[in-house]
């Protein structure tokens, strides 16, 4: 592993030509040798004492960091300030862990006050809590430097040292053949009832192996690293306890980032699906739902690693498709008998298909009775996983208690998967 530390000194960790050259060389050597990078950072920004040379210094670091991206995993631990241009380096890193007292921003409180007239403090502007909850920059926030470094090293342990190697296989005494009884009992029968999908995840993956990342940011999707049968996997799951698992701008970007990272380093993907669709709303659309939703589309569609998805309950519309459906290239799509795979739910479909006819029924009781009959018929005909399986959109309908075993078998069968990449410079990712 290559490690660098940028902090202290006569200018509070300011990044000047000498510091920039040192960090740049460390990143270049790590890339050449194929080893992960861990950086510990507390910097006041570019060293103004060296003028424009300091700007070019962090620019060279940014270029070296970009060259390392997708070649070796890069983790950054922020233990104090990380401000001005060098703060952008955190956005290029794969993994960012902050201590509770750390803060990071591009434009500081004085600049904000001069531009907007509003006073704001360092931590209110870019504290660790801000990056854990609002921006999603921080994978985790820890109390002190030692805990933060441990968290970064733990995150790196799921990945190989470079993109040419396979992820490390760990030993686990959790039998892959055991029943997933906890997961099976965690999901309510009613499609509108809430539950915590983490309970399902933790029961399906190896015991105590799930490391959730960006827990507070975009809580309507759960992301993290885990192992199944000792094999590392990236986990993406809709969270029904938050906005019913609907996908919004932040959730799409959060999930896409992990999918892309895992694909870069040969880590398989395990997706749990329970979503009613994309979250509607004027503000959501104005924030760029199309563009950010396309990030998730592109990430899954471009991924060449083994991909296994499990439909737990609702799988409606476009959100179902982007959550690693067969149409997106999923290798193995499993579904519980309770899964509802459809363009939309029965209630919405009946409103569209039979709304005028129902509106013409004057008696309210008769109208409600007919509506319920139509919804029941639609659900039985179109919302079952059996129909999806008959059409090839689901590979197997499994009993919930068999989920861990089925996922482990699928991942084992896909371990030797290889896909030929298209001949091009790079894709135009919808950033």
C-alpha positions, 0 to 999 in steps of 0.5 A: 500500500502507498500512503501519504500524509498532508498536514501540519508544517509551517503553513498548516498542511498547505499544498505547495510545489514540494508537497504536490510533487511528493503526493504526485509521485506517491500516486504515480508509484502506486499506479505503476506498482498496482497497490492501493492508496491511503491519504491522510489529509488536513490542509488549508489549501494551496500555499499562497506563499508560492503563488501560482506554482501552488495551484499547478501543484494541486492540479498535478496531484489531481491529474495523478489521482485521476490517472489512478482512478479505476486502476488502484483503489484510493482512500482519503481520510480527512482529519482537519480542514480540507479547503479550497482547490485541494478539497476537489481531490476528495471528489476524485477519491474512491473512498472518503472517511472524515473525523467528526471535527473535520470540514471540507469546502471549496469556497470558505465562510468569508467568500460566502459572506461576501457573495451572499451577505450571510454568515456561516461557520466552517462546520455549518458550511462543510462539516463532516455531518454535512458531507455525511447527510447532504453531499454524500461525500463521506463514506463514514464519519468517525470520532478520531483519526485512528478510527477513521483510518481503520474504517478506510482500511476496512473499506479497502479490504473488500477490493483487490489491490488493482484492477487486474486482480480478483477481490480477496476471498475471506474465510467465513464460518457462516454456511452458504446453505443456511436458510434465510429465515430472518430475511423471509420474516422481515418483509411484510405480506402487504405491499404498502407496509414498511420494513428495514431492508438492512435486516434482509441484507444482513441475513443474506450476506455472510454474518457481520460482513455488511459495511454500510456506506453513506448511511445518512445520505439518500436513505431511500437506497442502502449501499454497502460492501459485504461478502457472500461465501467469502466473496466480496460484493457491492450491495445496493437495495431500495429502502421501503422505510424511506419514501417507500423505496422510491428513487430520487436524484440523490439515491440514483447518484449514490447507487450509481457511484457504488456500482461504478466503483465495484465494476472498476475493481472486479467486485460482484454486485448484489441488488435487492429490489423493492421500489414503487418507481421514481419519486414524482415532483416538480422539484425532483424533476428540476433537480435533474431526475432525468440526468441523475437517473441516467447515471444509474442506468449507465452504471448498471448497463456498463457493468461487466462484473457478475450481477445478481438481483433479488426482487423482494416485493414491488418492482414497478416501471422504469425504477424496476428496470434501472435496478439491475433488471434482465433488460439492463444486463443482470446475469441472474434475476431471482424473485420471491413469490411476493414480487410484483413485477409490472409497469405499475401497481394495480390501482394506478393501472386500473385508473388508466385502463378503466377510469372513465368506465368506473366514473360512469358508475353512479352508485359509490358502493358498486363502483368501489366493488367493481374497482376492487374486482378489477384491481384483483384481476389485474394483480393476478394476471400481470403483477406476479413473478410467474408471468415475468419468469415465463417471459424470461425477465426473471430467471427463478422464483425462489422461496424467501428462506432459500435466498442466501443459498440461491445468491451464493450459487449464482455468484459461484457460477458467475465467478469466471464471467468475462465480458469483452469491452467495446473498443472506444476511448471511454463512454460519455457518462451522464455525470 
